[in-house]
């Protein structure tokens, strides 16, 4: 059994996804032509690829990853120390300082809990091999990585003193290259289960990565940088701030008023939750303490061959730095993490189900940053379940200045094989700009039954 370093583990607790869809050449961020535009517009400039047919410069790295994915997971990872109350409360307060269930021990005990429970997604960690193909492994010119969608399932609350064993599941490494495309494209799926010290399955989670690259064959320079970080930020007007305050005043935390499964109907909608305009100060407060910002991470990434942001002073910065400030470039704006709107949406769900409910699922889908990694209508298959949202999907990635307005709709209710009352919701995050959707979250919750 492998003993995982507890300090590093706590750094990863509930932090969500760090990487966004990004594209880069060996020296700068770049975006080439869309995946679908294959041979006509790029003929003679880029290598053309076919799934299952690998060239000398890429063959070894690809075959190695297929072999790693085919292996059964070996061993488990286990925390060496129990969950500490300080860490649990710090996480809870970052994301939901308003709900006493997640912040007040006396209140939680009166609600029937032994202690303050961890907020949803407090503790999760993926385990398994890194199947992404990094620039130092193949001699290509344009690299793209996307991270997400993600899915989490929760089976029991997390408390102080809990110890977890992480069991990786068999990963997926799939060549999804379009035949005749100039973009070599892979899909990677990793998932893990986490068991507590009682042997109970506590959390299951999965993450989808996509990894792609291009190879220049006409000896020309990499394409001119096309930076999606320059999307103009929304300016929040005085009138919009009044609307935000109105939504804040309407927010309803159900608390001790039980929501019974029998009283929920398909078509019911939780009370909206609003973030307010999100600034870099908010992002630092939510995410700023994580290890990926440490100075030595620059050394690590440069030696591995990863491309990194380089500011106007020639300084390198890890890509995640774009989530907490503007990269020393006044034309940039800070960008949300993949799960930032999902955290606001999760608060809407915990408000709705009350103290007696348990969030059993939260997932998140969103628009990737670079065109190469963007899919048509992200989250559309879920939004189609909401009558007035049919045909819609995520439209862009959120960032500095955006306000997240969390909305939801009950799409199903049923009794599961354990006899528990479950409701399914489709939730999404809109901005104050009409028609913009920046996150889609499938969610489920367990509710108390009036009988049984």
Secondary structure, DSSP 8 states (H G I E B T S, - for coil): -EEE-HHHHHHHTT-------EEEESSSB---S-TT--HHHHTTTB--BBTTB--HHHHHHHHHHHHHHHS---S-EEESS---HHHHHHHHHHH-SS-GGGT-HHHHHHTT-SS----TTSS----S------TTTS--SEEEEEEEEEEEEE-S---TT---EEEE---EEEE---TTBS-EEEEEEEEEEEE-TTS-EEEEEEEEEEEEEE-B-S---------GGG-------HHHHHHHHHHHHH----TTS--BGGG--TT-----EEEEE--HHHHHHHHTT-GGGSTHHHHHHHHHT---EE-TTS-EE-GGGGGTS-TT-TT---B--TTHHHHHHHHHHHHHH-TT-EEEEEEEB---SSGGG--TTTTHHHHTTSGGGTT----S--BTT-EEEEEEEEEEEEE-TTS-EEEEEEEEEE-SSTT-EEEEEEEEEEEB-S--
